């Protein structure tokens, strides 16, 4: 049986080069040759699992199952965190397929397939055409990082008149700044120090707040109009007693990045002013497609560091990410 290369995690966290059998394509299955893979913080969470790593894939269609209707060999496509759903539940039928009880997510299903690989096999319904104006290298980080921040803004109806706060100028934050500003929002960026001020403004921020050493009262006086929306894109939780007074009545907070700690929030402010904390995860297919179209239209592109798609390259990329030195999304590129 033919095989292709995959790179897997292991119990000690080292990257293992392995292979998986290429199945005889059935139904709507599509074989994709991978040309770029994003490196996401979620990949680090599964580094000690015996599974193919990577979930921000971009590549070229090479072969098709007999029931594929819309793709053809040579098409450029990408995929993200979700791989399948039931298609029949209320969530699926109402355009909220990312909340399907039978959804198949990275780390929970299809463990022999990943974007840290030479090829992958996915269903046609979960592959997204890459617009011509976006390269494969640029597209890969949009498949999870871009979809995640865009979904928070699009799926929950954030308006161009909203004042949007973004905490963190990193892998998610630098994309969130671009999407929110191109949507017409008044973007305020919060970071620890002044180090990323010029970059944040260049990406679209109207205001930049260096938070280190400042308390709630000083921050509240400094930002003027309160926030209608706050996207928390840091890898740790903020000091909620400092951030909540910055929120406007009936505002919404999206804790987007993953923290292993329990969410502990002083909820008197939530009660008095109707502030919501909204969970969100990646994007349903319709919103994912809109994200790519919007990014192409407005030339929203990730800032990337390239690494070879090899054992050594993956190890170096993940260490760079873990050390907080990635500016801002790592992308793995197959060697010629």
N, C-alpha and C positions, 0 to 999 in steps of 0.2 A: 504493500500500500504506500502511495506517496505521502511524504510528510513535509512539514515546514517548521522553521525554528521559532521557539518562544523562549522568553526569559522569565524565570520564575523566582519567587521568594523561597526562603528556606528557614528552618527553625532557628539558625544562628544569625539570620538577617543578611547573609551573603546572597548575591545574585547568581543564579544557576542557569546556564545555557542548556536547553532541553529541546525536545521536539514533540510535536503532536501530529496525529494522523489527519491527513486531509480527507474529509469524508467525500463520498460520492454525493454531489450536490443534489438536494431534493427540494421540492416545493419552491419557496421563494428565497432559498439560500443563495448568497453571493460570496464569491471568493475575492478578497481585496488584497492587493499587494501594498504593503505599508510603505509610505514615503516620508512620513513624519509622525512623531508621537510626542504629545505634551507630557510633562512630568508634573504631577499634581501632589499636593500634600496628602491626599487620600491614599496615594500609592504607598506612602511611608507606613500607613496604618496596616497594610497587608504585606509588608516586606517579610514577615516571619511566617507567612502562610504558604503552603505548597500549592501555588496557583500561578497562572500566567498573569503578569503584572501589566498595568497600563490601561487607561480608559479614555484617553484623548487622542483618537486615531484619525489619520488622514491618509488617503491612498488612491490607487487606481483599480478599477474593476477589471478582473482578469477572466472570470468565468461565472456562469449563471446557472441556477437551477431551472427546471422546466416550466415553473409557474411565474417566473419573474416577468413583469409587464413593462416596467418603466425605465430600467437601467440597461446599459449595453456595455460591452467591453470597451475600455478606454475612458469611461466616465470617471471624473474626480469626485470622490465622496469622503465623508467623515462620519464618525459616530462618537457617542459620549457614554454617559454613566448608565443609562437604561438601555436594555436590549430587547425587551418584549413585554407584553401584557395580555390580558385575556380578550380584550376587544369588545366585551359584551356587558360589563358591569356599568353601573351608573357613572362612575368616574371616567371610564373609557368613552362612553357614549356622550359625555358632556364636555369633552376636550380637556379632561383632567387626568389623562392616562398615567401621569407620573405618581398618582395616588392610588392606582389600581391595587387591590389586595393581592393580586397574583403577579405583580410586576416582577421583572427580572433585572436586578441591579448588579453592577460590578461588585465583586466580593461575595456575592450570594448565589450566583448562577453562572453557567458557562465558564467554569473555572479553568478550562483548557484554552480559552481564547483571551487575547489581550492585545494592546497596541505596542507593547515592548516585544516585537516579533517581526518576522519577515512577511507573514500573511495572517489573515484572520477570516473567519466565515461568520457572516451575520445575515439576518433576514432583511430583505429589501425594505420593508416598512420602517426599519430603524437606521437606515443610511440616508444621509443628507447630501444633496449636491452642493459642491463648493462653488461659489460664484467666481467668474473668470478673473475678477479684479483682486481676489485674495489668493495668495500662494498656499500650497500645502503646509509649508512651515508656519505661516501666519494663522492658518485655519485650525491647526491641531489644538492650541490652547483655548480657542473659542468653544470647542466641543463640550467642555465642562466648565471651565472658569468663566468664559463669556456667557454661556447659557445660564449659569447660576445667577450672576448679577443682573443680566437682562430680564430674567424671569421675575425677580423680585420687583423690578420697576414696571414691567409690562403686565404681568398676570394680575397684579393687585391694583392696577389702575392709577399709578402715580401720574400726576398731571404736570404739564409744562410750567404751571404757575407755582408748583411746590418748591419749597426750600429743602434741599436734600443734603444731609450730612453724611460724609463717608469717613469712617475711622480706619486709617491705615492706607499707606501707599505701597502696596505689594502686589502679589500675583493677581488677587481679586480686585483690590482697591484701584489699581491703575486702569483696569478695564471699566470698573464702575464709574469712575470719574468721566471717562470718555462717553459712555452710553448716556449717563444722566445729563451731561452738558449738551450733547447733540439732541437730546429730547427737549431741550429748552429750559431745563431746570436750573435753579439758582443753587450752585454746588458749593458747599463748604467742606473743606477737608481738614480732618483732625489728625495730627501726628505728634510724636513725642517731642521732637525738636524742629528747628528751622531747616534742617538739612535737605529736605525734599520740597521746599517751598516753590522754587523756580520750576521744578519738574511738574508739580501738581498744577500750577497755573498754566503751564504749557499744554498740559493734557486737557484743561478746560475748567479748572476750579476758579470760581470768582473770589473766593476767600480762603485763606489758610490760617489755621490756628495751631500754634505750638503749645502743647498742653503741659509739658513738664513743669512741675512746681506751682501750677495754678489750681486754685480751688474752685468749687462750684460758683461762688459769688463772682469771682473775677472773670471766669469764663462766661457766665451769664451776661455780665455787663459788656463784655467784649464782642459778642457776636451779634448784638442787636436783635433782629427778628428771630424768633424761635424756629426750631426745625419742625417741618411737617413730616419728614421721613429721616430715618437714620439707618444706614447700612454698616454693620460691624463686620469688617473684613479681616480683622487681626486674628491671630491664632490663640489669643487669650481673651478672656472677658474683660471689659472695661470696669472702672469703678462706677457702678450704676448710680451711686448717690451723687456723683459729679455730673453724669450725663442726663439723668432724668429731668433736672430743672431746666435743661436746654430745650426740652420737647414742648411743642405747642399743644393746646387742647386738641383731642381727637387725632393725635399723630400716631405714627406706626414705626416700630423698631424691627429690623430684620437682623437677627444674629446669624450671619451667613456662614462664617468659618466654623470649624469644628473645635469645640472645647470638651475635654473629658470631665470637667468639673460640673457639678450641679448648678443650675441657674438660680441664683439667689438675688432677688430684687426687692428693695423696699417698696411695698406696693401701695402705700398711702397715696403717693403721687399718681399711680395708675388709676386708683379709684376716683380721686378728686378731678382729674383732668381727662379721663377716658383714653389714656395712652395704651396702645396695643403692642404686644410682643408677638410677632407673626413668624411661625416656623415656615420654612420654604426649602425646597430641594430641587436641584437642576431645573428642567423645563419640560413641559409636554411637547409633543412633536410639532404642533402648529406654531408654538412660541419659539421653539428651537429654529425652525425654518425662518421665521420673522427676524430672529436675531442675526442670522447670516445675511439676510437681505439688507437689514438695517446697517450692519457693519460694512457691507460692500458699498452701500449708497453714501455713507458718511466717512468712509476710509478709516474706520476704527480698527486699529491693529495692535496686537500685543508687542511689548518690548521683550525681546527674547535673547537667551543665551543658548548657543548650539553645542551639542555633544554628540559623539558618534553612537549609533545604536549598536553597542557592543557591551559585553560584561563590564569592562573597565569604564566605558562611557556612562553606562547606567549608574554604576557605583559612584562615580564622580559627580554626576548630576544630582543624585539623591543626597549626597553629602553636602553639596553646595546649598541645596534647598534647606537641609536640616540646620546648617550653620547660619542661615539667614542672609546668605550672600548672593542669592539669585536676584538678578535685575531683569525682568521680574518673573518671566515664565521660562522654564527650561524646555528645550525641544530636542528630541533625539532624531538624528538623521542617519539612515542606512549608509554604510560605506559603499562606494562604487565597486 
